[in-house]
């Protein structure tokens, strides 16, 4: 009987509500899957929050990593696949969003890296320009896949070949996690400090 008891206890804990991992987290009415699968790895949600522009909610962002990180340095150095996921909370001209992302990279990247980033930034801007509009509820995500590069997926469709430059994904992450982030509260939320 004593041998069975620990096994039964483990089974009961595994089946109890406390033993079941959350399947999503809701932020501003948007359900973020937790975890997501990227390149065969299950990545838990590190943090999520809302990007505000003045008083308006623009989008929900979620950061997925293979291990918990609470500083930008830890996020940038984290091994394995990574994902930043964006879900629009309002319709926006996607070309304008692409320009804002380029500005965010310029504001947060070392000047020495910018020449390596220009080809990728031009291509990313074109991808957003081609989308015309991102409507409320539309999602895009940016994945870092070791050995492959950065994969941009918009509305469920991968956009061309991966971006091969290893610096490109971290440059994009700095839009939200760099020294001049798009939104300070969102930066804290992505790092799991609230939100």
Secondary structure, DSSP 8 states (H G I E B T S, - for coil): -HHHHHHHHHHHHHHSGGGS--SEEEETTEEEESSEEETTEEEEEEEEEEEEETTEEEEEEEEEESS---SHHHHHH--S-EEEEEEESS-EEHHHHHHHHHHHHHHHS-HHHHHHHHHHHHHHHHHHHHH-EE-TT-EEEEEEETTTEEEEEETTEE-SS-B--HHHHHHHHHHHHSTT-S-HHHHHHHTTS--
